[in-house]
Amino acid sequence: MVNSLTPDDLEMYLIKNQIQAEVIRLDAPTPTVETAAEVAGVSPDQIVKSLLFLIEAHPVLVIASGLSPIDRRLLAQHFGTNRRKTHFADPHTVLALTGFPVGAVPPVGHRTKLDVIVDPSVVEHPVVYGGGGSDSALLRIAPQLILEHNRAEVVPLQKSTRE
């Protein structure tokens, strides 16, 4: 069984890598974008989700904001494949590769170096809040630090909520 990393591990990672971000510990779990936004006192668009996909078995972390779903067709097109070869990673794979359980994956500080794609919706904000290593922690971070630290690529992957 793979051991899960914790908010303490994430804090140590931030310090070691000199990333100016903050782990915010909460009194209650934030299982949804809506509850995380309410607790953080921000718009749901400032809450980022870190989702691990397998593209033809290759792991790719997608970081997107708010409530809009990821368009798997756009993700597949970016990698030159089709949507049927683009799947969410199962919880065991997420834990093994990121070090964190589904729903708590931060946008930085993963156990394994991953290819990272960031939707442009994330970089629209000066500060965003992502998984903080547990369901009762959030990471407050500037999107630019997510891009720089992960050497991430910005690619439009979300279906518009304005359609």
Secondary structure as the mmCIF struct_conf table of DSSP 4:
data_model
#
loop_
_struct_conf.conf_type_id
_struct_conf.id
_struct_conf.beg_label_comp_id
_struct_conf.beg_label_asym_id
_struct_conf.beg_label_seq_id
_struct_conf.end_label_comp_id
_struct_conf.end_label_asym_id
_struct_conf.end_label_seq_id
HELX_LH_PP_P HELX_LH_PP_P1 VAL A 2 LEU A 5
HELX_RH_AL_P HELX_RH_AL_P1 PRO A 7 LYS A 16
TURN_TY1_P TURN_TY1_P1 ASN A 17 GLN A 18
STRN STRN1 GLU A 22 ARG A 25
BEND BEND1 ASP A 27 ALA A 28
BEND BEND2 THR A 32 THR A 32
HELX_RH_AL_P HELX_RH_AL_P2 VAL A 33 ALA A 40
TURN_TY1_P TURN_TY1_P2 GLY A 41 GLY A 41
BEND BEND3 VAL A 42 VAL A 42
HELX_RH_3T_P HELX_RH_3T_P1 PRO A 44 GLN A 46
STRN STRN2 ILE A 47 ILE A 47
STRN STRN3 VAL A 48 ILE A 55
TURN_TY1_P TURN_TY1_P3 GLU A 56 ALA A 57
STRN STRN4 HIS A 58 SER A 65
TURN_TY1_P TURN_TY1_P4 GLY A 66 LEU A 67
HELX_LH_PP_P HELX_LH_PP_P2 SER A 68 PRO A 69
STRN STRN5 ILE A 70 ILE A 70
HELX_RH_AL_P HELX_RH_AL_P3 ARG A 72 HIS A 78
TURN_TY1_P TURN_TY1_P5 PHE A 79 GLY A 80
BEND BEND4 THR A 81 THR A 81
HELX_RH_3T_P HELX_RH_3T_P2 ARG A 83 LYS A 85
STRN STRN6 THR A 86 PHE A 88
HELX_LH_PP_P HELX_LH_PP_P3 ALA A 89 ASP A 90
HELX_RH_AL_P HELX_RH_AL_P4 PRO A 91 THR A 98
BEND BEND5 GLY A 99 PHE A 100
TURN_TY1_P TURN_TY1_P6 VAL A 102 GLY A 103
BEND BEND6 PRO A 107 VAL A 108
BEND BEND7 ARG A 111 THR A 112
STRN STRN7 ASP A 115 VAL A 118
TURN_TY1_P TURN_TY1_P7 PRO A 120 SER A 121
HELX_RH_3T_P HELX_RH_3T_P3 VAL A 122 GLU A 124
BEND BEND8 HIS A 125 PRO A 126
STRN STRN8 VAL A 128 GLY A 131
BEND BEND9 GLY A 133 SER A 134
TURN_TY1_P TURN_TY1_P8 ASP A 135 SER A 136
STRN STRN9 ALA A 137 ILE A 141
HELX_RH_AL_P HELX_RH_AL_P5 PRO A 143 ASN A 150
TURN_TY1_P TURN_TY1_P9 ARG A 151 ARG A 151
STRN STRN10 GLU A 153 VAL A 154
STRN STRN11 GLN A 158 GLN A 158
TURN_TY1_P TURN_TY1_P10 THR A 161 ARG A 162
#
